Amino acid sequence: MTSDRALIRRPSPRLAEGLITHIERVPVDVELAARQWQQYVDALAEAGWTCVEVSPVDDCPDGVFVEDTMVVFRDLAVIARAGADERRPEAAEAERAVAAQGYRTANITEPGTLDGGDILKIGSTVYAGLGGRTNQTGIDQLRGFLEPLGAQVIAVPVSKVLHLKSAVTALPDGTVIGYEPLTDDPGAFPKFLAVPEEAGAHVVLLGEGRLLMGASAPKSAELFRELGYTPVVVDISEFEKLEGCVTCLSVRLRS
Ligand SMILES: CN(C)C(=N)NCCC[C@H](N)C(=O)O
């Protein structure tokens, strides 16, 4: 069990109006989404995580994707400046919530843009996806904040999906997992494992070898089982319709 905390934010009643960029719009069932969100939160809690709710932003359809509001490294939370104008109002309450958890904060400022979904941390290596939502200035500012804390920030291209973590995440041993057709440059990562489904590229490390992942990637779950991990599966279909995945729905504050 872990005593780590996760910031979460409940879905807006306007969730169905959330942004989409790389996929076709299909109707979102907001009530089903609310139930799926609760199951996601319950899965974190059952794995020993303390879930801390960030005040809702009901006017922001994408507010539930709270991961995008910040990057947490050691005792510092770098508050993002969203690449999509509509999402900028999401950051203020998230900043307040993470500060209340005892974190120092710093801010990405204009003309920098950065979404938390573009940042993949593996130990002290911080991969930053340079693409639709995060620009070079945002990455330079992030580097300025994190390198004094011992991070190495490496920019990698993202052009086929919304965020870097739409394409790749990492297993507990640091192996980057990705669905190759959507990964710009698998060679950017020292260890890369191709998974058989797009959603198989998305895992949240729950601790003790458990991987929180979406129900839409059963073959990848089987692959992870064969590697000795324990998939913890949640159905997040309504968030996937808005280019969301398991990582986007929380900010993990690891002690
Ligand atoms: C890793 N991913 C994908 C994220 N962290 N965020 C997803 C945001 C989706 C939202 N509809 C948008 O377009 O902003």
The ligand as an ORCA input file, in Angstrom:
! r2SCAN-3c Opt
* xyz 0 1
  C      -2.475     12.425    -21.673
  N      -3.664     13.172    -22.040
  C      -4.285     12.736    -23.208
  C      -4.054     14.252    -21.256
  N      -3.378     14.551    -20.281
  N      -5.118     15.044    -21.499
  C      -6.259     14.813    -22.304
  C      -7.055     16.066    -22.552
  C      -8.228     15.866    -23.460
  C      -9.005     17.110    -23.735
  N     -10.206     16.792    -24.434
  C      -8.207     18.115    -24.539
  O      -8.313     18.099    -25.764
  O      -7.514     18.933    -23.976
*
